[in-house]
Structures are given as structure tokens and as C-alpha cells.
Amino acid sequence: MRRLYITLIALAAICFSGYAQRAKSVILVYLDGGPAQTDTFDPKPEMGRNYHGNYSKVCKTNVEGIEIGEKLPLLATMADKYSLVRSLTHGSNAHETGHYAMITGDTSGGAVVYPSFGAVISYMKKDSYKGVLPCYISVTSANSRFNEGGFLGNQYKSFDTGGKPESAQYEVEGIVNKYVDQKRMDSRMAMLDNFENKPFDKSTIDSLRDVNMEFIWGESREIFNLKNEPDSIRQRYGKSRLGQSCLVARRLVEAGVPFVNVRTTGWDTHKKHFQKMNSMLPDLDRALSALIADLDNRGLLDSTIILCGGEFGRSPKVLWEAPWNGGRAHFGAAFSYLVAGGGFHGGKVVGKSDKTGEKVAERPVAPCDLIGTVYMLMGIDPYGTLPHVSEGELPILPSLLDNKKSHGLLYEITDLKKPDNEK
């Protein structure tokens, strides 16, 4: 099997002609638990209440022919800025398997635990990124253990900020502590310096300490100070956890951070689905539309990829019976993602689900197809390799080399030209 992989990698490398980097950063707005595609980006109002539930209407967007869920009116006004992938599929209805597929792109079923695509981007950009902050940051926490570095190592895993960006002071793990001000920090450093008394050449220690102090108390600290933002901007994003997390993501991208993961929970709605969506969907609509518009207004959307979705979708047919009483189950057969910026076209739809939303009807898209396209736009060869400490060079996306696992990269919504010898 390994010999076959090496042969396939070599052949694929011939296909890859060194795509120019379109994007500098990625923001993943991850709806942990699985959002319902029929209530968000692939509504089915004609199917009756057993499918549309309490949401019988749709929002017509500013792009002719594209409709989205009725609870997303702000996003409907800017459909020309994003595209929708309505045919994502990996077939798993388990959270762990779904997370792994959508965070790593690996559905090969092999024994090797792959790094998240944030970790891969962090690894690939380690030499070109010059910022003090980590390459890969999660606001406020990583989605799962699959956001770690996998076989690349923990130095490439997500740095989790912790804290509450919507609070009066956003406390960031290891950086911002409301109980420690500049005066107290200076006092502590003076005490430490006194204690050590420099009995030997500790230039290396001092150098590392300088880096740490810049990390903790330098200009980068101010990136997390949302008091620097006009209240009108904060209000536009919404004062919720998700809204203010998206605002932090914009500030991190401005600082050059290559990968920002914004995690929001609560989307695992087996029960009381519509009661929860009545507040969660407007919150998402406000935060995501503000993020897209803000990046666009600042000239950053063209260089920043935005992805929004979860580990899978939810069952198109509503579970009205007890004990669910109007819930939706896990659903990995057909679900949706929103993609924007960084080289992705706006105003397009990729793929199609069937009339009930339960099967992919046209142009299936696998996790590796989506992530591989992100790699291309970031100037990373999706057919390249990564070093494994004992296995040698392994493919970045093994599933991309398998015709049964991959359905093709998303050339149709980018300016990237598909090589003649690529499937």
C-alpha cells in the first residue's frame, strides 16, 4: 500500500504545476455539533412540515436563483460574496468520525492519525510567518482532539485562547490576566532577575524570555483588546460569544495569523431544535455577515478564506416523535458549507441534494476536496507530502489519491486551472 501511495504521489506531483498563492489566511467558523443544512444553506420549503419544520419560508438572496434559510436575512444580502457547497458528503453520522473527516480531510480509514488542516498550514507556513502569535489559533477552544498536530507534533497544534471575548475584558490563556497589570509584571520580572543574579552566561535564556515577554506583554496583546474597536463595529458583529469571536478572528487575520478557528457549540440539536435555532441562527447570521463585510471593507477578503460548517449536517426529516419532540439527527450523507474569499468565487452553488435533501444528487464533494482546494489557494500542493517520524514521507491528503474517496477539487469556484492530466 505504501509503495502505491508513493507512486500516486509522484504522478500527482506532475499534475501540480505550482499554483500561485491567492490566500494568506483562513478563518474556519466551525458549527460544532452539526448545523441543519435545510435550515441554513439548502432549504427545502416545498417538502412540507415534516422536512421544513417551523421554517416554511426562504430568503431570496441578491444573486438570482440562490435561496437560503429564512433566519439568515443579512447573509442573503451578500450572496455575491460567498459560494455554497450543497453536496458535501462523508457518510458518517458519528461526531468523532465526522470531526476527523472535516478537520483533517482524511477518510482513508488508515492507522495513521493525521494533523488538522490548520496544523498542516501552520507547518507549511512556519518559515514564512514572522508573527509573534502562533500560526494556528482557536477562539476560544479547539473543536476536538483532531485539531492537534497529529504526526507533525504538538508544536503545530491549535493555541486555544480560552476566555470570553464578549465580556468586559477578554482574558486570553497565558497572555491576558485581569489580575496582572504592567506594574505587577515589571515587579515580577525584576524579582526573577534579582534571584538569578546572572551567575552564568544565560543569553539563550534571556533571548527566549524576550520572545515570551513580547508574546505576553508586547503589541500582540492589544490584538485581543476589543475595547480598541468602535462600539458600532462590536454591535454589528453582535455582543454574543460567536459575534465577538469572529471580530477577534478579523483582528488576528489583520495581524497576519495564517489560520484562525472560531468554534461555536450547541448545534447538536436532537431535541427542541427549532427553539434553539430561533436564537442561534440570527446570531450566526449577524456574526458571519459582519465578518465577510468587514474583511471586504478592509481589503482583506481577497486574501482571507472563510469556511463555515460543521462535522456533518442534520436529518432533513424532522423527528417529531418522543423523545425528540421536534429534533434533527446526525446526518453525514449530504450537507452544506459556505465558502468565501481568498480566491473562492462568490455567487455560486456547487453540487445539489435531492428533493428531500437526503442524498447528493449532483457533484458530490468530499472533505479532502474542500480542504485540498484550500491548500491550493494557500499555495500548498494538495498532492504533496508530510514527514512522519517513522513512516517517512506521507501524502498530505491520502483520500485525494483515491478515486473512491475524492470527487475532484473545487476548480469550478476558483480561478485555478485544472491540469489536463488531473482527474
Secondary structure as GFF3:
##gff-version 3
##sequence-region A 1 423
A	DSSP	alpha_helix	2	15	.	.	.	ID=ss1
A	DSSP	beta_strand	25	31	.	.	.	ID=ss2
A	DSSP	three_ten_helix	37	39	.	.	.	ID=ss3
A	DSSP	three_ten_helix	45	47	.	.	.	ID=ss4
A	DSSP	alpha_helix	49	52	.	.	.	ID=ss5
A	DSSP	beta_strand	58	60	.	.	.	ID=ss6
A	DSSP	beta_strand	67	69	.	.	.	ID=ss7
A	DSSP	alpha_helix	73	76	.	.	.	ID=ss8
A	DSSP	three_ten_helix	79	81	.	.	.	ID=ss9
A	DSSP	beta_strand	82	88	.	.	.	ID=ss10
A	DSSP	alpha_helix	95	104	.	.	.	ID=ss11
A	DSSP	alpha_helix	117	124	.	.	.	ID=ss12
A	DSSP	beta_strand	136	139	.	.	.	ID=ss13
A	DSSP	three_ten_helix	145	147	.	.	.	ID=ss14
A	DSSP	three_ten_helix	150	152	.	.	.	ID=ss15
A	DSSP	three_ten_helix	154	156	.	.	.	ID=ss16
A	DSSP	beta_strand	159	160	.	.	.	ID=ss17
A	DSSP	alpha_helix	182	196	.	.	.	ID=ss18
A	DSSP	alpha_helix	203	217	.	.	.	ID=ss19
A	DSSP	three_ten_helix	219	224	.	.	.	ID=ss20
A	DSSP	three_ten_helix	226	228	.	.	.	ID=ss21
A	DSSP	alpha_helix	231	237	.	.	.	ID=ss22
A	DSSP	alpha_helix	241	254	.	.	.	ID=ss23
A	DSSP	beta_strand	259	264	.	.	.	ID=ss24
A	DSSP	alpha_helix	273	297	.	.	.	ID=ss25
A	DSSP	three_ten_helix	301	303	.	.	.	ID=ss26
A	DSSP	beta_strand	304	309	.	.	.	ID=ss27
A	DSSP	beta_strand	313	314	.	.	.	ID=ss28
A	DSSP	beta_strand	330	331	.	.	.	ID=ss29
A	DSSP	beta_strand	335	340	.	.	.	ID=ss30
A	DSSP	beta_strand	349	350	.	.	.	ID=ss31
A	DSSP	beta_strand	352	353	.	.	.	ID=ss32
A	DSSP	beta_strand	360	362	.	.	.	ID=ss33
A	DSSP	alpha_helix	367	377	.	.	.	ID=ss34
A	DSSP	beta_strand	385	388	.	.	.	ID=ss35
A	DSSP	beta_strand	392	395	.	.	.	ID=ss36
A	DSSP	three_ten_helix	398	401	.	.	.	ID=ss37
A	DSSP	three_ten_helix	411	413	.	.	.	ID=ss38
###
